[in-house]
Amino acid sequence: MDGSMVLPVIIFLPLVGAAAIALIAPSRSEVLKPVAVATSAATGALTLWLMAAFEAGDGGFQFTQLAEWIGSAGISWHVGVDGISLFLVVLTGFLFPIAIVACDPPHDAKAYYIWMLVLETGCLGVFLALDLVLFFLFFEVVLIPMYFLIGKWGHENRKYAATKFFLFTMLGSALMLVGMLALALLTARETGGAVTFNLLELANSAGELPTITARWIFLSFALAFAVKVPIFPVHTWLPDAHTEAPTAGSVILAGVLLKLGTYGLVRFGLYLFPEASRYFAPLLFTLGVIGILYGAVVATMQRDLKRLVAYSSVAHLGFIVLGIFSINTEGIEGGLLQMVNHGLSTGALFLLVGFIYERRHTRQISEMIGLQKAAPVLAAVFTVVMLSSVGLPGLNGFVGEFLILAGAFVAHRWWAVVAAAGVILAALYLLWAYQRVFHGTPDDANRSMPDLNWQEKLVMVPLVGLIVFLGVYPKPVIERMEPAVNALIEHMEEVEGFESPTVGDRPEGSFEDLRKLKAEYGDEGEGH
């Protein structure tokens, strides 16, 4: 395949599939799902080709395509992929076919599959866009199908949850649009050049804006992405959306949509506003730590199993924010890796909770007991996925959390120590929930619950396989991320003129410094 065309094909292939489904006659409803699966699987295969063809040692953008779109306004069709966005694209291509295969809509299948494929196009466009207006359009496209998926195919309070999701996200997007326009127009005024929304050109002019102006514009972007992550205290839409969404919607919401916010903080926060990012890092660091502890404590108190997993997302996303605003290679790498890990582990948890709900028609922890005896395969898979979410060494969650805490310890030592308590709390609420649901003697309502069928086992095999693989051998992912992360750090250091701390740096007053003093002053140096 022509490398310059692969990204547009990846972005718009799901949209072509959605159009094809729209043209299928009502009498041929049996072909709706196969078309949706085939389209999403083909898109996923292309993302795997992209990963295989990606040059691991290159920290720049690859497979770029640039064409003038609205030249008079400085808007272009500009797409590209680097090590920061590569695995989020692959994750999107991987999770969508799994979600479509695993879950059937209870009604109106045609509209359901159309919205799922439109949603996939929006997500892929966000991760690949290198023009701010193009990014904004894809960012907004995502909002519409997710609103309908929750509002039409969700549970009892679906309309309330969908409306809340829509209003929160729209408010953040409106602020980001104002910030984008201000950034492009004020940068053109300061540099004397033409107005442009090209991400790379704006990043090269990052130091031209007055400091106060850049900080205000950064806040408009950061608040929009904070809502999408979501970061405490603008997280309140997430538990409701997760709880009321259909199972496939929860999988995609946790696995992909929340990463639009964390990705935006890296791509448009750190890259466009190096000084403002470092200035507001302590604030975002603090909110991330609060989110870790708050999410864990509230998750512990939940009676609804799905809502417990939803609040666990708040805690895990707090870790990702912690890594990003460590502003060093280890922290950002850990944050990016944890985006992928969270998508796999939490997406798998929502699938398993959905399988249980289909069998028991309840998510109340108090109404489930002894499921391990009734469904041993489901219990075994749930155990592996749960332990990966806890961060058990040997599974994928450990590697990302370790890198995040290592980077955070260098940047803000005591906050990293406090955040580490979140790992312990995660073990508490997940193990306690597992014990109540799967252990004990099943009653009549739980004794006859069916185990996973062959289709559900087939869906879970690749998820569990990747959870184990990334825990044992994360090198292929890290070695493709690292050059792009290093390039980002170098860009920030060049624009702002500061040196980012790394894990290898020795703190002031180290034993090496003491040895140098003793060598210079002899034994008298011990008194200095």
N, C-alpha and C positions, 0 to 999 in steps of 0.2 A: 504493500500500500504506500502511496505517496505520503511522506511524512508531513508535508505541509497541509494535507487535507484530513489527517486522522482526527484532529481535535474537533473540527466542525461536524464530522460524521458521528463522533461519540456524543456530542451534545444533542444533535437533532434526530438521531436514529429513534430514540423513544418517542419523539413527537410524531415521526412518520408512522410508528406503530399505533399511536393513539388515533391518528387520522384513519388508518386502515380499520381499526375497531369501530370507529364511528360509521363507516360505510357498510359494515356487516349487517345483513338483513336480520330482523328480529327472530325469524324462524331458524336462524343458524346460531343460536345462543351457545351451542356446545363448542364452537370454535373460538369463543372470546378469550377464554383462559389460555389455550395453546398459543394464540397470537401474542398475547401479553407476555407469556413466559418466553417465547422464542425471541421477541424483540428485546426484552431486558437481558436475556442470556447472551444474545449477540453483542449487545452493548458491553456487558461484562467481559466477554471474550476480547473485545477491542481494548478495553482498559488493561487486560493482562498482556496483550501485545505491546501496548504502550510501556508498561513496566519493563518488559523484556528488552525493548529497543532503547530504553532510557540509558544514557551514558552516566554511570554512577559517579565518576569523578568530576563532573561538570556542575558547578554551583550556579550557573545561569539558567535562563529560560530556554527550553527546547521545544521543538515542533511548533514554533510560533507562526502565526499568520496575522498579517497587518494589512488592512484595506481601509481606505477612506469611506466613511459612512455619511456623516453630516459635516462636511469640511468647513463650512462657514461657522459652525459652533465648536469646532475642535474635537468632534466626537468620531471615533473610529471603531471598526470591528478589529479588535486586537485580543488574541487568545494565545496562551502559552502555558507550559507546565514546568515546574522545577521540583526539587526534592521536598519542598514544603507542601506543595499541593498534590504531588504524585499519588501518595497512598490514600489520600482522602478521595481522589477520583476512583482509585481501585476499590476502596471500601464501598463507595456508592454503587459501582458496577457489580459488586459482590452481593450486597444486602438486598437490592431490589428484586432480583429473580427469586431469592430465597423467601422473601416476604410474600411475593405473589404466589409461589408454589404452595407455601405452607398454609395460607389462609384463603378461604372462599367467602365472598360477600353473601350476606343473608338475602339480599334483594338487589335489583337494578345493577346487574353485573357489568353491563356495558359502560355505564357512567363511572362505576368504580374503577375499572381497568384504565379507562381514559384518564381519569384524574391521577392515578398512580404513575402512569407514563409521563404525563405532563410534569408531575412533581419531580420525576427523575431528570428530565431535561433542565428544569430550573436549578436543581442541586449541582449538576455537572457544570452548567454555565457559570455559577457562582465561583466554583473552584478554579475555573480556567480563564475567566475574564481578566484582562489587563488594561481595560479602559473603565474609568469610574462610572460612567453612565451605563455602559453595558453591564457592569457588575450590579448596579442598582436595579436595572430592569429584571435581571435574573433573580435577584434577591427578593423582589416583589412578586415575581411569577410563582415562587415557592409558596407564598402566603395563601393564594387562592385555592389550589387543590387541597392543601392541608385543612383549610377551613371547611371545605365540603366533605372531606373524608371523616373529620370528627363530627360535624354537624348532621350528616346524613346516615352514616353507618356506625356511629358511636353508641354508647349505652344511655342510661336513663337521663342524665343531666347533660347530654351532648350539646344541646343548643347553647346553654350557659357557658360551657367550656370552650366551644368554638368561638363564640363572641368575645370572650375574655382574651383568648389567644390572638384574635384578629386585632382587637383594640390596642393591646400592649405592643404588638409588633408594628402596627401602623404608626403609633406615636413615635417609636424609636426610628422608624424609617423616615418619617417627616423631618426629624432633627438631622439625620444623616444627609438627606437631600440638601438642606440648607447649608450644612458644612461642606458638602461637595462643591456647590456653586461658589461659596465664599473662597474655598481653597483655589479653585481654578481661576476665578476672576482676580483675586488679590495677588496670586503668584504671577499672573500676566502683568499686573500693574507694577509689581516690584522688579521684575526682570526686564520689562519693556518688550516682551515677546508676545506672540499670539496666544489666545486662550486655548488651552488644551486640557483634555481629561485623561490623557495617556499616563498611566501609572508610573512608568519608568521615567518619563520626562519630569513629572511632578516630584518624584523622589530625588532626582538629580538637583532640583531646585529647593530641596527641603530646608536648607539653611537661609533662604532669602527672606522668608516672612519674619516680621517682628515676633519676638518670643511670646509676648502676651497673646497676640493674634493666633499663633500656632497652637497655643495651649487651649484657647477657647474652641478652635475648630476640632482639635483632638477630642475634646469632651463631647462634642456633638456626635462624632463617630463612635467613641467609646460607649456612650449611653445606648446607642442603637444596638451595638454588639452585645452589651451587657444584658439587654432585654432578651436577645436571641440565645445567649449562652444557656440559661440565664444566671446572672450573678446576684447574690443577696444584696439589697432587699427587693429587687425587681423580678423575683423568681416565682411569684405566687401563681402565675398562670400555668406553670409547668405541671404541678401535681394534678390539677384538674384536667388538663389536656391529656396527660398520660392515662389517667384513670378512666376517662370517658371515651377515649379513642378506640377504634377497633384494633385488634391485635397487630395487624400489619401496619397500621398507622403509628402505634406505639413503637414498633421496631424501627421504622424509618425516622420517627421523631427523635428517638434516643440515639440511633446509630449514625444518622446523617445530619438532620436539620440542626441539632444543637451545635454541631461542629461548624456551621456557617458563622456563628458568633465567635467562637474561639479562633477559627481561621482568619476572620476579619480583623481581630485584635493583632494578630501577627502580621498579616499582609498589608493592612492599611493603617494600623496603629503604629507599630514599631518602625515600619519601613518609611512611612510618610512623615512621621513626627518623632524623630529620635529624642530630641530634648524634652518634649512634652511627655513622652512615654516614660522617660527616666524620672521626670519631675513628679508624675502622678503614680509611679510604681508603688511607693509605700501605701497609698490609699487603696489601690487595687489589690495589693498583696494582703492588706488587712481584710478587705471584703472577701477575698478568696479563702482566707483562714476562717473567718466567721461562717462562710458557707459550708466549709468542711465540717466544722463542729455542729453547726445548727442542723444541717441536713442529716448528720448521723444521729443526733439526739432525737429529732422529730421522727426519723425512720424507725427508731427503736420503739416509739409509742404507737405505731400504726397497727390497726386491726385488719386492714385490707391489704392483702399480699401485693397487689399491683401498685397500690399507693406507697407501700414500703419501698418497692423497687424505684418508684418515681423519685422519692426523696433521697434515695441513695445516689441518683444521678446528680442532684444538687451538690452532694458532698464530693463526688468524683470530679465534677466540673470545677469545683473550687481548687482541687489539686492542679488541674490544667492551667488555670489562671495563675496559680502560684508559680508554676514552671515558666510560663511566658514572661512574667514580669520580674523574674530573677535576672533577665537580660544577660544571660551568659549561655554558652553553647550547651552545657549539660542541662540546664533548666529548660531551654526552648526545645531541645531534642526530646527530653522527657515529656514535655507537654504535647508535642506532635505525636510521639509514639503512644501516649495515653489517649489521645483522640481516637486513634485506630483501635486500641485495646478496649476502650469504653464502648465503642460501637459494636464490637464483637461480643463482649461479655454481657452488657446490658441489653443489647438486642436479643441475645440468646435467652436471657432471663425473661424478657417480656414474651417471647415465643412460648417458653415453658409454662408461664403463668396463664397464657391464652389456652394452651392445651388442657391445663387443669380446669379452667373455667368452662370449656366446652363439655367436659365430662361431669363436673359437679354443679355447674350453674351457680356457683358462688365463689367469691374471692375472700370471704371472711376466714381468717386464720383459725378462729375458735370453732368453725364448723368442719375443719379438716384435721384428721389424725390418722396415723398409721399408714400413710399412702405408700411407704416403702414396701410393705408386704403386698399391697394390691398391685403396685406398678413399679417393680424393681428397676427396670431399665430407665424409666423416667426419673426415678430417685437417683440413680447413678449419674445420669447426665446432669441433673440439677446440682449434684454435689460438685462436679468438676467446674461447672460454670460459676457456681457460688464461690468456690475457693479462688477462682481466677479474679472475681470481683473483689474479694478480700485482699488479694495481693500475695498469695502464697508463692514462695520461690519455686521455680520450675514451670509456672504458668505465666501468661502474658502480662497480667496486671502488675507483677512484681517489678519488671524491668523498668516500666515507665515511672512508677512511683519512686523507685530508687534513684533514677536520674533526676527527677523533680526535686526530691529532698536534698540530693547532693548539691544541685545548683542553688536551691533556696538557702541552704546552710551557709554558702559563701556570701550570698547577697544580703540576707536578713536572718542571722543565726537563730535568734530566739523565736521568731515567727515559725521557722522551720521546725524547731523543737515542739512548739505547740501543735503545729499541723500534723506531726507524726502521731499524735494522740488519735487523729482521725482514722488511722489504720487499725488501731485497737478497737475503736468504736464500730468500725465496719464489720470486724469479726464478731462483735457482740450482737448487733442486730440481725445479721444474716444467719449466723449459726443458731441463734435463739429461734428465729422464724423457721429454719429448717427442722430444728428439733420438734417444734410444736406441730408442724405440718406432716412430716414424714415418719417420725418415731412414734412409739406407743402402739397400743392395740386398736386396730380399726373398728369402728362401730358399723352398724348395718349399712349406713349411707355411704361409707367409704370403702367397705370391704370388697365391693363388686366393681370398683372403678377400673376401666380398661387401661392397659399399658399402652405405650406408644405403638402406633401401627407402622407399617413399612415406609409409608410416605413421610411420616414425621421423623422416623429414624434417619431416612435419607437426607432430610433437611438439616438435621442436627450434626451429622457426621462432619461436613466441612467446617462448621463453626467450632466444634470441639477440636478438630484437627489443627486449625489455625491457632486456637487458644494454647494448645500444647507446643506447637512449632515455634510461635513467637516467644514463648517463655523459655524454651531451650536454646533457640538459635535466632536471635533478633538481628544478627549482623547484616543480612541482606537489606533490611529496612533502614537500619541506622546508617550504613555506609552510603546510601542514596540520599538520606536527609542531611547528613553532616556538611557536605560542601555548600549547600544552599543556606544552612543556618550560619556557617562561618562567614559567607558572603554578606548575610544580613547584619551580623555583628560588626564586620569591617565597615559596612556602609554607615552604621550608626556611629561608630568611633570616628570615622572620617568627617561626618557632618558636624558632630558635636565636639570632637576633640577630647573624648575621654576614653579610658581603657577599661574594657569590661573585665571584671574579675572572673577567674576560672577556678575550678576545683584544685588545680595544681599550685595555686598561689599559697605561699606560706603566710600565716597571720603575723602581725607585728609582735615582736618579742618571742620569736620561736627559738627552739633549742639551737638551731644553726647560728642565729645571731649571738646567742650566749657563748657558743664555742669561738666565734670570731673575736668577741670581747676578751675572752680568756687568753686567746693567742696573742692579742695585741698588748694587754696589760699584765698578763701573768695572773697569779693568784689574787693580786689586788683588784682585778676586774670584778671579783665576786661581790665586792662591796658597792659597786656602782649601780 
